[in-house]
Amino acid sequence: MIWTLLVFGATMILLAKLAFPRISAALDRRQKAIEESIDTAERTRVEADKILAEYRKRLTEARAQADEIIHRARQTAEVHERESKERGQELLEESAKRAQRDIQAATRRRSRTSARKWPT
């Protein structure tokens, strides 16, 4: 039993001098690498959140601009429609007046021609 304790003690001393410092250093490096990975992931997440917020802001602005463009296009279309209707109405009225004048002129010519054919 004494030999077991002596061997155990010697093994513990050897492990304490040789293996434990290396194991401790490896664990420290691993812990440092994990902490750096966590910090990097956190910075990346914060940056991604900023980019997402910027994207959403620009998307909102783009939608507002699109709505404004559509609104202006509708207003312009309404103005053109109204102007076209007015111009069409004017042309219709001019055409009706011209047709009426042509009918009156033709009626007068016919009356004059009829009057010449029948002497009185």
Secondary structure as GFF3:
##gff-version 3
##sequence-region A 1 120
A	DSSP	alpha_helix	2	14	.	.	.	ID=ss1
A	DSSP	pi_helix	15	19	.	.	.	ID=ss2
A	DSSP	alpha_helix	20	117	.	.	.	ID=ss3
###
